[in-house]
Amino acid sequence: MGCSVMGNPVALTFILIVYFTTISGKLHNGDAFITYSADDDYRCKRFDFDPSSKATDNVHVQLRLRLSAYNVALSWIESVSKVGFTGCVTLSGPIKEPLAIHLTWIAFESADVDGAGLASVRNVPFWTTGSQCIDIRTGNTFSSAPSLVFFTVIHTNPPKNVHDATSIWAEEVTTSQFKVCLRELKNFDGIHENIRVNILALSSVPSAWPIPIGDEIQFPNDVIPGLSTEYSFCKQITFSKPFYSTPKIVTTAEHDKNTIEPDNNAISEWARSVTKTQLEVCLKDIQRYDASHDPITVNYMAIGNIDPCYQVDCGPYKYCQVNEADMTYSCVCNNCTSSSSSSSYSQQVCDSNGVTHNTRCELDREICLGNTNATWVHDGPCAPFVLERGRVALRLNTTDVQCKTVHFKPTSFQSNEGKINVQTSINYFNSTASFVHDAAVTWVESVTYLNFKLCALKAGRAERLTPDDGLTFVDYVAIQESPAGAVAGHLRMPMKWWDGTTCTNLPFQQGLFTQTPYVFLTAEHSVLGQKHDAATLWVENVNSQGFDACLREMQNFDGLHENITVNWIAYQSLENAAKLKATQQILDFPNDEPPKEEYHNAFCQDEKLPRIYSTIPTIIISSGHMSRGFTNRLIPEFNSIASWAESINTTYYRLCVKEIHKPNGYDPVKVTTLVIGS
């Protein structure tokens, strides 16, 4: 089947239209990509020049391809005029899925390369099969062999003639001459005529062109290619300088005959991937994969702007910012925007003037702006760190929500020192080891610097009698902002969700943690006293870069949930741990066997406390699950995890977990505990 730009019944998928863009030095460039389907014979894309470019009919175009697959793709141009051109592409073999193919082009007038090389167009004589090479004599243009050569095939008549598709490459490039060689894609594919070639040969890239890098990649081809690259030769290089944005790439292969004559050869190269710092190029030749392959050179030009901030040192408290209008840079003070728009983020520091700043960045910005001559003294607030902890008794012998207001000590927290962060956990410290309770969830409401409301709801329908008549205890800790060595904040969950599970990602500031931190979470409701918002809460996919907080409604289809935030705290080690008399543990629940009936189908472990306590300590619990990178684990949207403590005394406690069953069992869970006491 064929493909045309207009009037063809086959639908074209053009994702991006790029118009002719005028750049300094009369070089124009652009790119677009098309989606090539399994049943396509070829695809074409029209590129219209910007009328302000003032192009003439002598415009010279080079078109090359980028695709992530290892299929050879061949391109050509047609209908070239001062108003634009058409670029076409065909593949050499079958594909199973649609393939995105990028078409990158540059356009200029032949006179624009005067002094740097030559640009010309040559006719290719009529031929019927195999390869066709034409000799190009350069006269006195070059004092040495041109360092860069680029070719593009032009079809003149008839248009959309896929049987004229050819690979194209350079042969035997010397000071005075070189060959342009073409090889038909399919053997015995008929008469090839009315074909021309755009030729660009350069001793160096014209200085006025926005092409900071024009170079070559050497392919020694002395190792037999493998199946992983579908028998292609591939090589990745790193640019000598990083680009501000991903550059556009044009390429052409160059060969000097060694074991194979030009007329018996075929070479196709393409850019497989490109980033701001690296380029990967692949190629195939016609020689047997396990035979001796000649070395091949790939010439390339990278079109774009080197990052203006490359190797710029703005000194302390400032960073380099690029003005995209003219690609200049300036050094500006950090703006300290939050790493997540849905999170209020705190990692307090104290300066030499005794002023507490919400983050180190905010202090650095004040210094940069000249608003203070203070210096950093230590992490954490200037005022002594305050932590309030306690235990609240609730009677969960009902299916209704139970809440109780907790009052802080009047002098603990200050109204102007930032938000209060509350962490809560269920425990049954007065229970016996012979009984395991139902799962329950907690949350907080109406948190101020004076008090907060603590709420809890038990899973199930309260039909199971308990030896304590539903007496349930909730441990809590409350801090203002963050202690030294930790970060804390309030993560806003999706404004509204109405069933199942919802998760929100919180990325840590870059470099904040060097290893996976401890993370604790507690939900805070703004719709007060409503049990339909009750939800399990756990940490998903925590690592040094961030974590996901996941909420799963206690009862399915329980209505609209809105305006829920999550109080969170994360740390690698607490600098105030000794003063707080706090230790932490991570306990692994492999959950590789069915839960025991005697534990009421929960997973439970008896654990020794880190030391012997004089009184029963406060225990805060956080459940963690890892789904990323595991194909056989539940994704968060299908999971729910609850954890709580049973039978606490001064030397040990029982920790229990419940999670949703999957077809082949249960997933492993890590439970983090923060134990505070003396």
C-alpha positions as CSV (number, residue, x, y, z in Angstrom):
1,M,0.0,0.0,0.0
2,G,1.2,3.6,-0.5
3,C,0.8,6.8,1.4
4,S,0.3,10.3,0.4
5,V,-0.1,13.6,2.1
6,M,-3.6,14.4,0.7
7,G,-6.4,12.2,-0.4
8,N,-5.1,8.8,0.5
9,P,-7.7,6.6,2.4
10,V,-5.0,5.5,4.8
11,A,-5.0,7.6,8.0
12,L,-1.7,9.3,8.9
13,T,-0.7,9.9,12.4
14,F,1.2,13.1,12.7
15,I,1.9,14.0,16.2
16,L,3.8,17.2,15.8
17,I,3.9,19.9,13.1
18,V,7.1,21.9,13.0
19,Y,7.4,24.9,10.7
20,F,10.5,26.4,9.1
21,T,12.4,28.2,11.8
22,T,14.8,31.0,11.1
23,I,18.1,30.8,13.0
24,S,21.1,33.1,12.8
25,G,23.4,32.5,9.8
26,K,20.6,31.6,7.5
27,L,20.4,28.0,8.7
28,H,16.9,26.7,9.2
29,N,16.0,23.5,10.9
30,G,13.1,21.5,12.3
31,D,11.8,18.1,13.2
32,A,8.7,16.1,13.5
33,F,7.7,12.5,14.1
34,I,5.3,10.2,12.4
35,T,3.8,7.0,13.6
36,Y,4.7,4.1,11.2
37,S,2.2,1.2,11.4
38,A,2.8,-2.4,10.7
39,D,0.8,-2.4,7.5
40,D,2.4,0.8,6.1
41,D,4.5,0.7,2.9
42,Y,5.8,4.2,3.5
43,R,4.9,7.5,5.2
44,C,5.3,11.1,4.0
45,K,5.2,14.4,5.9
46,R,4.9,17.9,4.4
47,F,7.1,20.6,5.9
48,D,6.1,24.2,5.1
49,F,8.6,27.0,5.4
50,D,7.9,30.1,7.3
51,P,7.1,32.8,4.7
52,S,9.4,35.2,6.5
53,S,12.4,32.9,5.8
54,K,12.7,34.3,2.3
55,A,13.9,31.0,0.9
56,T,14.5,30.6,-2.8
57,D,14.1,27.7,-5.2
58,N,17.8,26.9,-4.6
59,V,17.2,25.9,-1.1
60,H,19.3,22.9,0.0
61,V,17.8,20.3,2.4
62,Q,19.3,17.6,4.4
63,L,16.9,15.1,6.1
64,R,17.9,12.3,8.5
65,L,16.0,9.9,10.8
66,R,15.9,9.0,14.5
67,L,14.2,5.8,15.7
68,S,14.6,3.7,18.8
69,A,14.2,0.4,16.9
70,Y,16.9,-1.6,15.1
71,N,15.1,-1.6,11.8
72,V,16.8,0.2,8.9
73,A,14.7,3.2,7.8
74,L,15.3,5.0,4.6
75,S,14.3,8.5,3.8
76,W,14.1,10.8,0.8
77,I,12.7,14.3,0.0
78,E,10.6,15.5,-2.9
79,S,8.7,18.6,-4.0
80,V,11.4,20.9,-2.8
81,S,10.7,24.6,-3.4
82,K,11.0,27.9,-1.7
83,V,7.8,27.2,0.2
84,G,8.7,23.8,1.7
85,F,9.3,20.2,0.9
86,T,8.0,16.7,1.6
87,G,9.9,14.1,3.6
88,C,9.2,10.4,3.2
89,V,10.3,7.3,5.0
90,T,10.1,3.5,4.6
91,L,11.2,0.6,6.7
92,S,13.4,-2.3,5.6
93,G,11.5,-5.0,7.5
94,P,8.3,-5.9,9.4
95,I,7.4,-4.3,12.7
96,K,4.9,-5.7,15.3
97,E,3.9,-2.5,16.8
98,P,3.5,1.1,15.6
99,L,6.9,2.9,15.6
100,A,7.7,6.6,16.1
101,I,10.1,7.8,13.5
102,H,11.6,11.3,14.0
103,L,12.5,13.3,10.8
104,T,15.2,15.9,11.4
105,W,16.1,18.4,8.7
106,I,18.3,21.5,8.0
107,A,17.8,23.9,5.1
108,F,20.0,26.7,3.7
109,E,21.2,28.3,0.5
110,S,24.2,26.9,-1.2
111,A,26.1,30.2,-0.9
112,D,25.8,30.0,2.9
113,V,28.6,27.4,3.0
114,D,31.1,29.4,1.0
115,G,34.5,29.3,2.6
116,A,33.6,26.2,4.7
117,G,32.9,23.7,1.9
118,L,30.4,23.1,-0.9
119,A,26.7,22.4,-1.2
120,S,25.4,21.1,-4.5
121,V,22.8,18.9,-6.1
122,R,23.7,16.1,-8.6
123,N,21.7,13.9,-10.9
124,V,22.0,10.1,-10.4
125,P,22.2,8.3,-13.7
126,F,19.5,5.8,-14.6
127,W,20.1,2.3,-13.2
128,T,18.1,-0.9,-12.8
129,T,19.3,-2.9,-9.8
130,G,21.8,-3.0,-7.0
131,S,24.0,-0.1,-6.3
132,Q,24.9,3.1,-8.2
133,C,27.8,5.4,-7.3
134,I,28.6,8.8,-8.8
135,D,32.0,10.6,-8.6
136,I,32.1,14.1,-7.1
137,R,35.2,16.2,-7.9
138,T,35.7,19.0,-5.5
139,G,38.4,20.9,-7.4
140,N,40.4,23.3,-5.1
141,T,37.6,23.7,-2.5
142,F,39.5,21.7,0.2
143,S,43.1,21.7,1.3
144,S,42.6,18.3,3.0
145,A,39.8,15.8,2.9
146,P,36.5,17.3,4.1
147,S,35.8,16.4,7.7
148,L,32.1,16.2,7.3
149,V,29.9,14.9,4.4
150,F,26.1,14.6,4.3
151,F,23.8,13.3,1.6
152,T,20.1,13.3,1.0
153,V,18.2,11.6,-1.8
154,I,15.7,13.6,-3.9
155,H,12.9,12.0,-5.8
156,T,11.6,14.2,-8.7
157,N,9.2,12.2,-10.7
158,P,7.0,10.4,-10.0
159,P,6.3,11.4,-6.4
160,K,5.6,8.9,-3.6
161,N,7.7,6.3,-5.5
162,V,8.7,3.9,-2.7
163,H,10.4,1.5,-5.1
164,D,13.1,4.2,-5.5
165,A,13.9,4.1,-1.8
166,T,17.7,3.7,-1.3
167,S,20.3,3.7,1.4
168,I,23.0,6.4,0.8
169,W,26.5,6.8,2.0
170,A,29.9,8.3,1.1
171,E,32.9,6.3,-0.3
172,E,36.6,7.1,-0.5
173,V,36.5,10.7,0.7
174,T,39.7,12.5,-0.3
175,T,40.9,16.1,-0.8
176,S,39.8,16.2,-4.4
177,Q,36.9,13.8,-4.7
178,F,34.5,11.3,-3.2
179,K,31.8,9.0,-4.2
180,V,28.1,9.2,-3.5
181,C,26.6,5.6,-3.4
182,L,23.0,4.5,-3.4
183,R,21.7,1.0,-3.0
184,E,18.1,0.1,-3.8
185,L,16.2,-1.3,-0.7
186,K,14.7,-4.2,-2.6
187,N,16.7,-6.1,-5.2
188,F,15.4,-6.0,-8.8
189,D,12.9,-3.3,-7.8
190,G,12.7,-1.9,-11.3
191,I,14.0,1.2,-13.1
192,H,15.5,3.9,-10.9
193,E,15.5,7.3,-12.6
194,N,14.9,11.0,-12.0
195,I,16.8,10.8,-8.8
196,R,19.0,13.5,-7.5
197,V,21.2,13.9,-4.4
198,N,21.8,17.0,-2.2
199,I,25.5,17.0,-1.3
200,L,27.0,18.9,1.7
201,A,30.7,18.6,2.2
202,L,32.4,20.7,4.9
203,S,35.9,21.3,6.2
204,S,34.2,22.8,9.3
205,V,30.8,23.8,10.3
206,P,30.0,27.4,9.2
207,S,30.6,29.6,12.2
208,A,27.3,31.4,11.8
209,W,25.3,28.2,12.1
210,P,23.8,27.1,15.4
211,I,25.7,23.8,15.3
212,P,28.3,23.8,18.1
213,I,29.3,20.2,17.4
214,G,30.2,18.6,14.1
215,D,32.2,15.5,14.4
216,E,32.6,11.9,13.5
217,I,32.0,8.5,15.2
218,Q,34.4,5.7,14.3
219,F,32.9,2.2,14.0
220,P,35.8,-0.4,13.9
221,N,33.2,-3.2,13.5
222,D,35.7,-5.7,14.7
223,V,33.2,-7.5,16.9
224,I,30.3,-9.6,15.5
225,P,27.0,-7.9,16.3
226,G,24.5,-9.8,18.4
227,L,20.8,-10.5,18.6
228,S,20.3,-7.8,21.2
229,T,20.8,-5.1,18.6
230,E,19.3,-7.3,15.8
231,Y,22.8,-7.5,14.3
232,S,23.3,-3.8,14.1
233,F,26.5,-2.0,15.1
234,C,25.7,0.7,17.7
235,K,27.9,3.2,19.6
236,Q,27.1,5.8,22.2
237,I,29.2,8.9,22.6
238,T,29.1,11.8,25.1
239,F,29.1,15.3,23.8
240,S,32.1,17.4,24.7
241,K,29.7,19.9,26.2
242,P,26.1,19.5,27.3
243,F,23.2,21.1,25.3
244,Y,20.6,23.3,26.9
245,S,17.9,21.1,25.3
246,T,18.0,17.9,23.3
247,P,19.8,18.7,20.0
248,K,18.7,17.7,16.5
249,I,21.0,15.3,14.8
250,V,21.8,14.8,11.1
251,T,24.1,11.9,10.0
252,T,25.7,10.3,7.0
253,A,27.9,7.1,6.9
254,E,31.3,7.2,5.2
255,H,33.3,4.1,4.1
256,D,36.7,3.4,2.6
257,K,36.8,0.2,0.7
258,N,38.7,-2.6,2.4
259,T,37.2,-6.0,1.8
260,I,34.1,-4.9,-0.1
261,E,33.8,-2.7,-3.2
262,P,31.3,0.2,-3.1
263,D,29.2,-1.4,-5.9
264,N,28.7,-4.5,-3.7
265,N,27.9,-2.6,-0.5
266,A,25.0,-1.0,1.3
267,I,25.2,1.1,4.4
268,S,22.5,2.7,6.4
269,E,22.9,4.6,9.7
270,W,20.5,6.3,12.0
271,A,20.4,8.1,15.4
272,R,18.8,5.7,17.9
273,S,18.7,8.0,20.9
274,V,19.8,11.5,21.8
275,T,19.8,13.4,25.1
276,K,21.3,16.7,26.1
277,T,24.6,14.9,26.9
278,Q,24.8,11.8,24.8
279,L,24.1,10.4,21.3
280,E,23.7,6.8,20.2
281,V,24.1,5.9,16.5
282,C,23.5,2.5,14.9
283,L,24.3,1.2,11.4
284,K,24.0,-1.8,9.3
285,D,25.9,-2.9,6.2
286,I,25.3,-5.6,3.6
287,Q,28.0,-8.0,4.7
288,R,27.1,-11.2,6.5
289,Y,26.8,-10.6,10.2
290,D,29.5,-13.2,11.0
291,A,31.9,-12.1,8.2
292,S,34.6,-9.5,8.4
293,H,33.2,-6.0,8.4
294,D,35.0,-2.9,7.2
295,P,35.4,0.1,9.5
296,I,32.8,2.8,9.0
297,T,32.7,6.4,10.0
298,V,29.5,8.3,10.8
299,N,29.6,12.0,10.3
300,Y,27.1,13.9,12.5
301,M,26.1,17.5,13.3
302,A,24.3,18.3,16.6
303,I,22.0,21.3,16.1
304,G,21.2,23.4,19.2
305,N,22.7,25.5,21.9
306,I,25.3,24.5,24.4
307,D,23.9,25.0,27.9
308,P,24.9,28.6,28.7
309,C,25.3,27.5,32.4
310,Y,27.9,24.9,31.5
311,Q,30.9,25.4,33.8
312,V,29.4,28.6,35.2
313,D,30.1,29.0,39.0
314,C,27.7,31.5,40.5
315,G,29.2,31.2,43.9
316,P,27.3,30.5,47.1
317,Y,23.6,31.1,47.5
318,K,23.0,31.6,43.7
319,Y,22.3,29.4,40.7
320,C,22.7,29.9,37.0
321,Q,19.5,30.8,35.1
322,V,19.1,30.8,31.3
323,N,17.3,33.5,29.4
324,E,15.9,31.4,26.5
325,A,15.1,34.5,24.4
326,D,18.8,35.1,23.7
327,M,20.4,32.1,25.3
328,T,22.3,34.2,27.9
329,Y,22.6,33.4,31.5
330,S,22.5,35.2,34.8
331,C,23.2,34.3,38.4
332,V,20.1,34.6,40.6
333,C,19.1,33.8,44.1
334,N,17.4,30.5,44.8
335,N,13.6,30.8,44.8
336,C,13.1,27.9,47.2
337,T,10.0,26.6,45.6
338,S,8.6,23.4,47.2
339,S,9.6,20.1,45.6
340,S,5.9,19.3,45.5
341,S,3.0,21.7,45.0
342,S,0.8,19.5,47.2
343,S,3.2,19.5,50.2
344,S,4.2,22.0,52.8
345,Y,7.7,21.1,53.5
346,S,9.8,21.8,56.6
347,Q,13.5,21.2,57.4
348,Q,14.2,24.0,59.9
349,V,17.6,25.5,60.5
350,C,18.8,28.1,63.0
351,D,21.0,31.0,62.0
352,S,23.7,33.0,64.0
353,N,21.1,35.7,64.8
354,G,18.9,33.2,66.6
355,V,16.3,33.2,63.8
356,T,14.7,29.9,62.7
357,H,14.2,29.4,59.0
358,N,11.8,26.9,57.5
359,T,14.5,25.4,55.3
360,R,18.3,25.9,54.6
361,C,17.3,27.2,51.2
362,E,15.3,30.1,52.8
363,L,18.2,31.1,54.9
364,D,20.6,31.0,51.9
365,R,18.1,33.1,49.9
366,E,17.9,35.8,52.6
367,I,21.7,35.9,52.7
368,C,21.8,36.1,48.9
369,L,19.3,39.0,48.8
370,G,21.3,40.9,51.4
371,N,18.5,40.7,53.9
372,T,20.7,39.3,56.7
373,N,24.4,38.9,57.5
374,A,23.7,35.8,59.5
375,T,25.2,32.3,58.9
376,W,23.9,28.8,59.4
377,V,24.5,27.5,62.9
378,H,22.7,24.1,63.1
379,D,19.8,22.1,61.7
380,G,16.6,22.3,63.6
381,P,14.8,25.3,65.2
382,C,16.7,27.7,67.4
383,A,14.3,27.2,70.3
384,P,14.7,23.9,72.1
385,F,13.0,21.1,70.3
386,V,9.7,20.1,71.9
387,L,7.9,16.8,71.4
388,E,4.7,16.0,73.2
389,R,3.6,12.4,73.4
390,G,0.9,10.6,75.2
391,R,-1.7,7.8,75.1
392,V,-5.5,8.3,74.6
393,A,-8.1,5.8,75.6
394,L,-11.1,5.2,73.4
395,R,-13.9,2.6,73.6
396,L,-14.2,1.0,70.1
397,N,-17.0,-1.4,70.9
398,T,-19.2,0.3,68.3
399,T,-19.3,0.8,64.5
400,D,-19.2,4.5,65.0
401,V,-16.3,6.9,65.0
402,Q,-14.9,7.6,68.5
403,C,-13.0,10.9,69.0
404,K,-11.4,12.7,71.9
405,T,-9.8,16.2,72.1
406,V,-6.2,16.2,73.3
407,H,-4.8,19.3,74.9
408,F,-1.1,20.2,74.7
409,K,0.8,21.7,77.6
410,P,0.2,25.5,77.3
411,T,3.8,26.3,76.8
412,S,4.8,23.5,74.4
413,F,4.0,25.1,71.0
414,Q,4.0,28.6,69.7
415,S,1.3,30.1,67.4
416,N,3.9,31.7,65.1
417,E,6.4,28.9,64.8
418,G,4.8,26.8,62.1
419,K,2.4,23.9,61.8
420,I,2.0,21.1,64.3
421,N,2.7,17.6,63.0
422,V,0.9,14.8,64.8
423,Q,1.6,11.0,64.4
424,T,-0.7,8.4,65.9
425,S,-0.8,4.6,66.2
426,I,-3.2,2.0,67.6
427,N,-2.1,-0.1,70.5
428,Y,-3.6,-2.5,73.1
429,F,-0.9,-2.3,75.7
430,N,-3.2,-3.7,78.4
431,S,-4.3,-6.8,76.4
432,T,-3.2,-10.3,76.9
433,A,-1.1,-12.2,74.3
434,S,-4.0,-14.7,73.9
435,F,-6.2,-12.3,71.9
436,V,-5.6,-10.4,68.7
437,H,-7.9,-7.5,68.0
438,D,-9.5,-6.3,64.8
439,A,-7.6,-3.8,62.6
440,A,-8.5,-0.2,63.3
441,V,-7.5,3.2,61.8
442,T,-6.8,6.6,63.3
443,W,-6.7,10.1,62.1
444,V,-6.6,13.7,63.5
445,E,-8.7,16.7,63.1
446,S,-8.7,20.4,64.0
447,V,-5.0,20.5,64.8
448,T,-3.8,23.8,66.4
449,Y,-0.9,24.7,68.6
450,L,-3.2,24.2,71.7
451,N,-4.9,20.9,70.9
452,F,-6.2,18.5,68.4
453,K,-9.0,15.9,68.0
454,L,-8.0,12.3,67.8
455,C,-10.4,9.8,66.1
456,A,-10.4,6.1,65.5
457,L,-12.7,3.5,63.8
458,K,-12.5,-0.2,64.0
459,A,-12.8,-2.5,61.0
460,G,-15.8,-4.8,60.8
461,R,-19.2,-4.6,62.4
462,A,-18.4,-4.8,66.2
463,E,-19.9,-8.3,66.2
464,R,-16.8,-9.9,67.8
465,L,-16.5,-9.7,71.6
466,T,-13.2,-8.5,73.1
467,P,-11.9,-9.2,76.6
468,D,-11.5,-5.5,77.2
469,D,-14.9,-4.5,75.9
470,G,-13.4,-2.5,73.1
471,L,-11.0,-0.5,75.2
472,T,-8.4,0.8,72.7
473,F,-5.4,3.0,73.2
474,V,-3.9,5.4,70.7
475,D,-0.3,6.6,71.1
476,Y,0.6,10.0,69.7
477,V,3.6,12.2,69.3
478,A,3.3,15.9,68.3
479,I,6.1,18.2,67.0
480,Q,6.2,21.7,65.6
481,E,7.9,21.7,62.2
482,S,10.8,19.3,62.2
483,P,13.5,18.2,64.6
484,A,17.2,18.4,63.6
485,G,18.1,15.6,61.2
486,A,14.5,15.2,60.0
487,V,12.1,16.7,57.5
488,A,8.4,17.0,58.1
489,G,5.4,18.3,56.3
490,H,1.8,18.1,55.3
491,L,1.0,16.3,52.0
492,R,-2.2,17.2,50.3
493,M,-4.0,14.2,48.9
494,P,-6.1,14.4,45.8
495,M,-8.8,17.0,46.4
496,K,-11.6,14.5,45.8
497,W,-11.7,10.7,45.3
498,W,-14.7,8.5,45.8
499,D,-13.8,4.8,46.0
500,G,-10.9,2.4,46.4
501,T,-7.3,3.6,46.9
502,T,-5.6,6.9,46.2
503,C,-1.9,7.6,46.3
504,T,0.2,10.8,46.1
505,N,3.9,11.0,45.5
506,L,6.2,13.2,47.6
507,P,9.7,13.8,46.1
508,F,12.4,14.7,48.5
509,Q,14.7,17.6,47.8
510,Q,17.7,16.4,45.8
511,G,20.5,15.1,48.0
512,L,18.4,15.2,51.1
513,F,18.9,11.5,51.9
514,T,21.7,9.2,50.9
515,Q,19.8,6.1,51.8
516,T,16.2,5.0,52.4
517,P,14.8,7.0,55.4
518,Y,12.3,6.1,58.1
519,V,8.9,7.6,57.2
520,F,5.8,8.0,59.4
521,L,2.3,9.0,58.3
522,T,-1.0,10.1,59.9
523,A,-4.1,11.3,58.1
524,E,-5.6,14.7,58.9
525,H,-9.3,15.2,58.0
526,S,-10.9,18.6,57.3
527,V,-14.4,17.1,57.1
528,L,-15.0,16.5,60.8
529,G,-16.2,13.3,62.5
530,Q,-17.1,11.4,59.4
531,K,-16.4,7.7,59.4
532,H,-16.9,7.4,55.6
533,D,-13.4,9.1,55.3
534,A,-11.8,6.5,57.5
535,A,-9.0,4.9,55.6
536,T,-5.9,2.7,56.0
537,L,-2.7,4.6,55.3
538,W,0.7,3.2,54.4
539,V,4.0,4.2,52.7
540,E,4.6,2.9,49.2
541,N,7.9,2.6,47.3
542,V,10.0,4.6,49.8
543,N,13.6,5.3,48.8
544,S,16.1,8.2,49.1
545,Q,14.3,10.1,46.3
546,G,10.8,10.1,47.9
547,F,7.7,8.0,48.6
548,D,4.1,7.6,47.9
549,A,1.4,8.0,50.6
550,C,-1.6,5.7,49.9
551,L,-5.1,5.8,51.4
552,R,-7.6,3.0,51.1
553,E,-11.2,3.6,52.2
554,M,-12.3,1.3,55.0
555,Q,-15.6,0.4,53.3
556,N,-15.9,0.2,49.5
557,F,-18.1,2.7,47.7
558,D,-18.2,4.8,50.9
559,G,-18.9,8.1,49.1
560,L,-16.9,11.2,48.3
561,H,-13.6,11.7,50.1
562,E,-12.1,15.2,50.0
563,N,-9.7,17.6,51.6
564,I,-7.5,15.0,53.4
565,T,-3.9,15.8,54.1
566,V,-1.2,13.5,55.5
567,N,1.1,14.5,58.3
568,W,4.5,13.0,57.5
569,I,8.0,12.9,59.0
570,A,11.1,11.4,57.4
571,Y,14.6,11.0,58.7
572,Q,17.7,8.8,58.4
573,S,18.8,9.4,62.0
574,L,17.4,11.7,64.6
575,E,20.1,14.0,66.0
576,N,17.8,14.5,69.0
577,A,17.2,10.8,69.5
578,A,19.2,10.6,72.6
579,K,17.4,13.6,74.2
580,L,14.1,12.2,73.0
581,K,15.0,8.7,74.3
582,A,13.8,7.4,70.9
583,T,14.9,4.4,68.9
584,Q,13.6,3.0,65.7
585,Q,13.3,-0.5,64.3
586,I,12.3,-2.0,60.9
587,L,10.6,-5.3,61.1
588,D,10.1,-7.6,58.1
589,F,6.8,-9.4,57.5
590,P,7.5,-11.8,54.7
591,N,3.8,-12.9,54.7
592,D,4.8,-16.0,52.7
593,E,2.4,-18.3,54.6
594,P,-1.3,-17.9,55.3
595,P,-2.1,-15.9,58.4
596,K,-2.9,-17.8,61.5
597,E,-6.5,-18.2,62.7
598,E,-5.4,-17.8,66.3
599,Y,-4.2,-14.3,65.3
600,H,-7.7,-13.6,63.8
601,N,-6.1,-13.9,60.3
602,A,-3.6,-11.2,60.9
603,F,0.2,-11.5,60.6
604,C,1.7,-11.0,64.0
605,Q,5.3,-11.1,65.4
606,D,6.5,-10.8,69.0
607,E,9.4,-8.4,69.2
608,K,11.8,-7.4,72.0
609,L,11.9,-3.7,72.7
610,P,15.3,-2.1,72.1
611,R,15.9,-2.1,75.9
612,I,14.1,-2.5,79.1
613,Y,11.9,0.5,80.0
614,S,10.8,1.7,83.4
615,T,7.3,2.4,82.0
616,I,5.5,1.3,79.0
617,P,6.9,3.3,76.0
618,T,5.1,5.2,73.3
619,I,5.2,3.3,70.1
620,I,4.4,4.9,66.7
621,I,4.0,2.5,63.7
622,S,4.2,2.9,60.0
623,S,3.6,0.2,57.3
624,G,5.7,0.1,54.1
625,H,5.2,-1.8,50.9
626,M,7.3,-2.0,47.8
627,S,5.6,-2.6,44.4
628,R,7.9,-0.7,42.0
629,G,10.2,-3.1,40.2
630,F,8.2,-6.2,41.1
631,T,6.0,-7.8,38.5
632,N,4.3,-10.2,41.0
633,R,3.3,-7.7,43.7
634,L,0.0,-5.9,44.1
635,I,0.0,-2.4,42.8
636,P,-1.1,0.2,45.4
637,E,-4.5,0.7,43.9
638,F,-5.4,-2.9,44.7
639,N,-3.9,-3.0,48.2
640,S,-4.7,-2.0,51.8
641,I,-2.4,-2.3,54.8
642,A,-3.1,-1.8,58.5
643,S,-0.7,-2.3,61.4
644,W,-1.0,-2.0,65.2
645,A,0.6,-3.1,68.4
646,E,-0.8,-5.7,70.9
647,S,0.2,-6.6,74.4
648,I,2.9,-4.0,75.1
649,N,4.9,-4.2,78.3
650,T,8.3,-2.8,79.3
651,T,10.4,-5.5,77.5
652,Y,8.4,-6.7,74.4
653,Y,5.4,-6.1,72.3
654,R,3.4,-7.9,69.6
655,L,3.2,-6.2,66.2
656,C,0.3,-7.2,63.8
657,V,-0.4,-6.5,60.2
658,K,-3.3,-7.1,57.9
659,E,-3.2,-6.6,54.1
660,I,-5.4,-7.5,51.1
661,H,-5.0,-11.0,49.7
662,K,-3.9,-11.5,46.1
663,P,-4.4,-14.6,44.0
664,N,-1.1,-16.1,44.9
665,G,-0.8,-15.1,48.5
666,Y,0.3,-11.9,50.3
667,D,3.1,-9.4,49.7
668,P,6.0,-8.7,52.1
669,V,5.5,-5.7,54.3
670,K,8.1,-3.7,56.3
671,V,6.8,-2.1,59.5
672,T,8.8,0.8,61.0
673,T,8.4,1.5,64.7
674,L,9.5,4.6,66.7
675,V,9.8,3.7,70.3
676,I,10.0,6.6,72.8
677,G,10.4,6.1,76.6
678,S,12.7,5.8,79.5
